[in-house]
Amino acid sequence: MLIGQKTEQKELKQIYYDAISNLPHLLTTKTDDYYFGAEVFRAWAADIENGKFDELNPEEINWWFMYHVYVCNLATNDSCCHEFLKRAQELNPDDNGKDLEALGGGFNVTLDTL
């Protein structure tokens, strides 16, 4: 049950339009505590490149929280926009072999790889 009276009536067409129009903002928001969109992956890569995992033992790592969630998100993004990414790969064939799996960075990543 909603509280109060309905304040406006929007057509479904407008709701979809507003949602799509708001994507650039949602995908670029960055605060001191949170990142959204591509910035999440840039921060994650920077952590790895800056040695976040260098001094950790495998027992100390929460693999899901610190690594697998990002791989899962990348895989989900791939399946959600498969045709777009397929076309991008066709137009950029020189990037073949640089994906996470080819680099040993999938779900079975090791600390040595990181």
DADA-V628989 format. One record per pair of residues at least 6 apart in sequence whose ideal C-beta (glycine too) atoms are under 6 Angstrom apart, sorted by the first residue. I is the first residue (numbers start at 1). J is the second residue. D is the distance in Angstrom with one decimal. If there is no record, write none. Layout:
# DADA-V628989
I;J;D, I;J;D
This chain:
# DADA-V628989
27;37;3.3, 28;37;5.7, 29;36;4.6, 30;39;5.3, 35;43;5.2, 44;70;5.2, 48;114;5.6, 53;111;5.8, 53;114;4.3, 71;107;5.8, 78;85;5.8, 100;106;5.4, 104;113;4.6
